[in-house]
């Protein structure tokens, strides 16, 4: 399936992940190296042609600005932190739409899907969204179908949840473009056993005990399904057929916290995501997370993060992080 050299653009958005960038670029380089031909030629782009800050604080050079070119066979848009403000960048969204009109395959890497979706280029399509951004993306882009899987391939639109999933997605794309043999050899050179299917689930954090205790899993699922209008603990206990006392012992012995605090943690997790990832008001977010009192919500939030909800509206590298694997509140 050899063909002419394909033009690849890599748009690096501020605070992008160097690891995600390497994950999508290195398979292209290795494929070129193995084949002894320039199957793919690429240019790195930035919004203004100047070096771009990475999430780790380095400055990565760019070959050109987006104003200098809009014709590619494949465009990889790479983003990680603080992308919400870029969804309002009309010049960037207009440029992406021009690229799409040329028939370019557009690939959104990690949170770049936010910008590509805001440009109207993912309407009605499945979008692989990192588990940490799934709730915020679903709220901000109801015209899309966010999925908790590694990557998606739908015609000339590709999306991936980020980092290692980017390598899987690129190897799959190389397989379709140049054949399985070259993709497999590329994977082997990268010390990978192959590439995972796009529909495989993301390795999201969670309680290891879920796999060991079906009863606990049913309780937590009920909590996760009833956030905006929380169920009483007594009702949850009745729904799973145990006493309230037994449910309290189960949480204390397995997770090390009470069911009421774990339920509150789940609700606070949603509020934290919506604050940083959407433009909903603090009041709307408090209601969506099941807090009937705005004052109560603000007090709990400040105790957990050391700042008011209204001061935590950016998902930047310096913003507070909620360790979802802990399942605990301060």
Secondary structure, 3 states (H helix, E strand, C coil): CCCCCEEEEEEECCCECHHHHHHHHHHHHHHHHHHCCCCEEEEEEECCCCCEEECCCCEECCCEEHHHCCCCCEEEEEECCCCHHHHHCHHHHHHHHHHHHCCCEEEEEECHHHHHHHCCCCCCCEEECCHHHHHHHHHHCCCCEEECECEEEECCEEEECCCHHHHHHHHHHHHHHHCHHHHHHHHHHCCCCCCCCCCCECCCCCCHHHHCCHHHHHHHHHHHHCCCCCCCHHHHHHHHCCCHHHHHHHHHHHCCCCHHHHHHHHHHHHHHHHHHHCCCCHHHHHHHCCCCCHHHHHHHHHHHHCCCHHHCCCCCCCCCCCCCCCCCCC
